Each structure stands twice: as structure tokens, then as C-alpha cells.
Amino acid sequence: MTDPCLELDLIFDKVHIALHGRTLLALDARIAPGEVLTVMGPSGSGKSTLLAFTAGFLATTFEATGQVRLAERDITALPAERRGIGLLFQDPLLFPHLSVAGNLRFGLPSATPDKAARVEAALSAIGLAGFGERDPSTLSGGQQARVALMRLLLSAPSAVLLDEPFSKLDTALRHEMRELVFDRLREAGLPSLLVTHDHADAAAAGGRIITLE
Amino acid sequence: MLRLAPWLIISLLVGPILAGLAMAVLPAFGYLPALGGEAASLAPWQALFAQPGLARSVAISFASGLVTTAISLAVVLLFLAGASGSRLDRWIRRMISPLLSIPHAAAAFGLAFLIAPSGLLARLVSPELTGWERPPDALVVNDPWGLALMAGLIIKEIPFLLLMSLAALHQLDAERRVAMARSLGYRPAIAWLKVVVPSLYPLIRLPVFAVIAYASSVVDVAMILGPTLPPTLAVSILTWFNDPDLSRRFMASAGALLQFGVTAAALASWWGLECLVRRLGRGWVTGGQRRRGERVLRLAGKALILLAAGTALVGIAGLALNSLAGFWRFPDALPQAFTWQHWQRALPSLGGPVTATLMIATVSTLLALGLSLAALENEQRSGRHPAQGRLTSALTLLYLPLIVPQIAFLFGLVVVMEALGTRPTTWLVIFGHLLFVLPYVFLSLSEAYRRFDPRWTRVALTLGATPNGAFWRVRLPMLLAPLLTAMAVGLAVSIGQYLPTLLLGAGRVTTVTTEAVALAAGGNRRLIGVWALVQASLPLVGFLIAVGLPRLLWSNRRGMRGTP
């Protein structure tokens, strides 16, 4: 699908974000396809600001310089929906007014051929075959998390941001979801940025770790 | 496009009001070339002040504004302090929307049928307790002090202030505050009054001002319940304005300005009272009394709100009873026979006004909804939050049509429209309604819209949806319930409008409200029962849809029940 000659890295080029003249964070990094870069730091260290900046939701009160490049495109000034960056939140955030299949279809780009088959295949891949017409709020926490991951992958992003995606799961489930998420991201060959304050997350991600103060 | 919405709203609200006020000022000082007034003079004012009973009219309008508001607010606060979490609390919360949806005129008729000398109350206790075999000769309704008028207004303003308070309470975390005070030994109701009210009041101040303005200048309720010789100032102005002798319009304009002054004076006096209460209250809040009088406060809060809600509901039942009554001798509590005759006779003439009412209400509500959504969506996309300076002032302007007395600027607006050569049409009436529907729809919708979790939109955007796609496919369906509630509020506001319909339609656009109020003078209770009941049931349909449709649509979506 992708051109092998194209450089698919997610690059933070001298990114510097300040609020009211005070530096919040500075980052200069390159994330290769299939690699997970973990950013750690206590709350208030600017982790969520970094995510908002990368995804395109940074409030105008922040002063940001530097560039974010993805697949050789400067995406710093693009609106969120055209950056090709997927986001996995703490909560699954499945749209409550849509069915499970409806949520997955929401992820698929509109020009996708044979959507129904794609959705069915995606459900089987996460062990939820036949759950398509279910109300998402009747699913267990782990099932919801898997649907959320699948919805993200179906939207065919070029990079993924993970915002403490395991912090609200119980211990057993957390372990299982870590494996599933990181396997899938590696398999899809996506550069990923994980923000967390849990060292076990960082270890499971298996990539480099940057600590913000 | 979206960026224009807030400006469109503000100019739509402020423009007509300023133009209307200006066109009341000029004729008030003798200038209205169309009627031959070409030179400035004080003659309109001299004529106005020579009117018999003017001082009394002014006094009653002024007192009605203050008394109505003080009592309604006190009842609401006592109820919230004394009944939080009780069964009564839950019942009242469920009753707010239906109570709020009853148009002022229908509620006023209901009260009149209840308390009149030959009304339901007198019948229930006669002749056993009173010995009355014939209705006593007492002026209970239309009493010269305006007490019936104030009672009618209080019944309607309580649900409004209660709704506004409940919306504001979301921001205050009242339960934790009360829990904290209780752990310090304060009884619950005292705790609520001491730690919640001081933060709650500033948040409901504008709605309180709106109640003062409304109660001091209302026309339809005053025509039904208010004093007659002389009537309230607003009703007098309407009479002068409709006088076949067109030269009285100069005096009516001066009267409109006087009304503006009376309402302003009532607002200023309230402001003075606020300062006084704040001073006295400060000592009380920190004075350390924890228990004294709690039971009385608690009881009063419950009893008064029950009385108000019960009166409104029994009043509506009384309307129904009257519309179906056959022969009904005086002390009998119930009619001797029931008949559909009044309905059958009224049916042919109901169709036109009902259609016109619904058409005007639907169009003005949809326009208001579109404008409000555009403005709120713009606010979200530009990331500018209402609390940050500029928009707070815009929000205050939203209240302008609710705080400037209708009668003070609508006449001027009619003059402007006449000068522009616009003929009175349904469209002009719709425009007039929009002035009052828009603020309510916006206020009703804005709270849910601003509380909506921004992450939903972010998820949609990161999945590749455009901002418009996220609006139509995520935000709008998820906000369906508050959207329908805002629509129901808009419909109810429009259906209840009397003065804008009457003035901008020049009497040629008839709605159920103008028809029902017009029947007040005739005193045919059976016919009034029919019309007032129809008037009261139209907005109720809107609220039933607002409650029922989301339940139907989301019957299979647990996550959509009880959200925003």
C-alpha cells in the first residue's frame, strides 16, 4: 500500500512550547515506523500539551515553535482531521449513539469499498465477531477498549498518539491490552508516541523513553 | 459564515430594541410627522400626567415587579434549601417543564377560575363553611391592589427561577458544600442557605432581573387578573395606543417611556435591596447559628412550592372542567351535567388560530435554533470560551429583550415598520417572536453545549471526520435531547406571546393567545375554558416530544439515557 521509498517517520523538529513566556517542554525526536517512543513525566510536565500540539488541538494561548513532520509532510499547521494522526484516549470513547459496527464504520474512510465486510473482519480480529449490532455501552471495559483500538486502525492513520490508554483498566486487562495494542501498532508499521506515568507501560512499549521534568 | 453568527444574533436583538426605543422617544416629545407632530413639545407628557389614576397605575406596576420577584425567589430558595433530595424534590423537578410550558395567560385564567367569588374554591367550601348561597360580591380577581395579578405571576415565575437555579447549581458542587457545613454542625437547610445561596445568587441575577422587568410591564396577565380602574401602566398604554383617536399615540409613547422608567426604577430598587441583604446577610452567614428555625424554613419551602405548583395544576383542571360544564348552579362543587357542546361550537373557529400559532412558533423556533447552534459551534471551534471577557458582555446582551419592557419598544418598532412601509404580516410577527424566542433557546441550549465533552469531537476529528462531519454525525445526535428541550422551550415562548403578535400583526394575525386574551373581557367561562386549555396544551405537546423522542430513538442505547 505504501511506497517503500517514502520516509514514514514521525519527526519532532526542535519543538518548543511555552505558556505566558514560560517554557513547558522542548522535544527533538524521530520515531520510525513500528517504533513506540514513550514520553514520561509527572502531571503538569506538559505531556498532554505535547499530545494536543501534535494532534492539532493546542489552544491558541500556547506559544509553539518548531515543526512536526509526518511522512515527509509538514503537518504543524494542518487541521486535526487532515494530519493523519490517530489518538487513543484513557477512555474508549465509543460513540454512545452508534452501534459497535457503526463506531467502526465511523473510522473507515468514506471511499472504502465493501465496508460491511471490513467491519466484520475487524470484529473477528478482536474476538468480537457478531457483536456489530450491539449497543457499545453493553460491552465490557476490555471489549470497549478493543473496539476503540480497531476503530483507530480502520481509520488508516499514518501515526498514533497514546494518551495513558491503559490507566483506567484493571491489572489483568491492562497487561492483555498492552500486548494487543503494541503488537497491532508494530504490525501496522506505525510510528507511535506514548504518554504515560506508568513505568510498566514504558517497558511493554519496548522503545526509547524520554522524561519530561 | 459561522463567525458571523454571534454578530447576527446581537444585531438582531439589539437593533430592533434600540430602533423601537428611539421611535418611542421622538413621539413622546411631539415628533411624529406621519401624525402631524413636527415640533418638539411637552404636550404628550402633560396629557399623560393629567390622566386620572396614573400614579396608582405606576405604583401597582412598580410594586408588582418587586413583590412578585421577591416572593418567587424566596419560595425557590427555601424549597431548594429545605427539600433537596426528598421525594417532593424529585416530583417538582419532573413538573418544572410542564409547569413552565403553561402559557402565562392560561395560568392566569386558571387562577381566576379558582379564586373568583364563584370559582372552584368558593364552591368547595360553600355553603357548609361560608353559608354563601350566592357568590359573594367581592372583587377578588381584578382587585384594586393587584394582588391577584401578583399571585398569577408568582405561579409562573417560580418554575422559571427554579429551572435557572438548577442549571446554575451544576457549577457549584452544592452537595459537597452542604456536606462540609453539616459536618460543622449546621442543619441541612441552614447550611444550604449559608454556603450555597451566596454563590448561587450572582449566577441567577440576570434571570431575576428578567422577572422584575416582566412582572412590572406584563400586559396579558394584567388584562386577565390585574386591576381595571385604573389598570396597570402597561395595559393603559395599550389602550391609548389602540385608541381610534390617533393623536393619543403621542401620549402612549410618553407612557411607553414612563414604563421604561418604572421598570428601571424597579430594577434599581432591587439593586438597593441586594446591597441591603448582602450587608445584613454577611453577619448572619458567619454568625454561627446552626439550627434555629430550620424546621420552619424546611416546612415553608415545601409548603409554598406545593401551593404554587398545586394552584397552577388545579387551575388547569378548572379550565378543563369549565370547558366541559353544562348547567352549573353556584354552590355546587361540580356541574350537574357535562357536555361537548362548547368544544363543538368553538371547533370551527379554533382551526385558523391554531395553525397560525403553530406556524409562527415553528418558524421562529427553527430560526432561533439555527442561529444559536451556529453561534455555539463557532464558540467551540474558535476555542473562545464565554467566561473570557468579551463574550460575557455578548451574553448580557442576550437578556436585553427580556429586561427592556416589551411595551416600551414594541410600539416604536411598529412605528419604524410603518415608516419603512412594511405591512403587518405573519413574517413580521415571526420576527417579533424571534426577539423573545432566541434568548430563551440560546440560554436553554448553551449550557448543554458548553458542557459537552470536547474529547468526542476530537475522537471524530482524529478519525478523519471534518469539523462539519463531527458536528452533524457526533455532536448533534449526541445533543439531541437538550436540542429538543430547547425547541420545546422556544415553541412555548412563542405560543405564549401576546403583545408582539397583537402589535406587529396589527390585529390581523390571530393566534390562540390573542384570541384567548381577547375573551377575558367577555367573561364567558365555558368559551375561555376551551381556548385557554388549547393554549396550554399546545406547548405541552412540544415537551412531550422532547421527552419521548429521545427515549424512542435511543431505546437500544444505554449510554444515551440521562446524558447531557
Contacts between the chains, C-beta under 8 A, distances in Angstrom:
chain1	res1	chain2	res2	distance
A	55	B	458	7.2
A	55	B	462	6.1
A	56	B	461	7.6
A	57	B	458	5.9
A	59	B	383	5.6
A	60	B	383	6.2
A	79	B	461	7.7
A	79	B	467	7.5
A	80	B	458	7.1
A	80	B	461	4.2
A	80	B	462	6.3
A	81	B	461	4.5
A	81	B	462	7.5
A	81	B	464	5.7
A	81	B	465	6.0
A	81	B	466	5.6
A	81	B	467	7.1
A	81	B	470	7.9
A	85	B	462	6.3
A	86	B	462	5.5
A	86	B	463	7.2
A	87	B	458	6.7
A	87	B	459	7.1
A	87	B	462	4.2
A	89	B	455	6.1
A	89	B	459	7.1
A	91	B	455	7.7
A	93	B	455	5.9
A	93	B	456	6.7
A	93	B	459	5.0
A	94	B	559	8.0
A	95	B	456	7.3
A	95	B	459	7.8
A	95	B	474	6.2
A	95	B	478	7.3
A	96	B	478	6.9
A	96	B	557	5.9
A	96	B	558	7.8
A	96	B	559	2.9
A	96	B	560	5.1
A	96	B	563	6.8
A	97	B	477	4.7
A	97	B	478	5.6
A	97	B	480	7.8
A	97	B	554	6.8
A	97	B	557	5.9
A	97	B	559	7.8
A	97	B	560	5.5
A	106	B	460	7.3
A	106	B	463	6.1
A	106	B	465	7.4
A	106	B	473	7.2
A	107	B	463	5.0
A	107	B	464	7.8
A	109	B	464	6.1
A	135	B	556	5.5
A	135	B	557	5.3
A	135	B	558	5.7
A	135	B	559	7.3
A	136	B	559	6.6
A	137	B	557	7.1
A	137	B	558	4.1
A	137	B	559	3.8
A	138	B	558	6.5
A	151	B	463	6.7
A	152	B	462	7.9
A	152	B	463	7.3
A	155	B	462	7.6
A	155	B	463	4.4
A	155	B	464	5.2
A	157	B	462	7.6
